[in-house]
């Protein structure tokens, strides 16, 4: 089964790149089994955080062995 991990990434100030980055603050919003729900929740959180955070959804297989 696929799981969708929503990660919120702090936007860099415009004088830098202006794009979300893991270099600043980031956090996992949630893990979902439905891609549409994952995207809806990410967009709600982005609005709640007043655009200070962007988001990224990573897709994994449940119980998948990660390559080192």
Secondary structure, DSSP 8 states (H G I E B T S, - for coil): -EEEEEEEEEB--TTTT-SB-TTS-EEEEEEES-HHHHHHHHHHHHHHTTTSEEEEEEEEETT-----
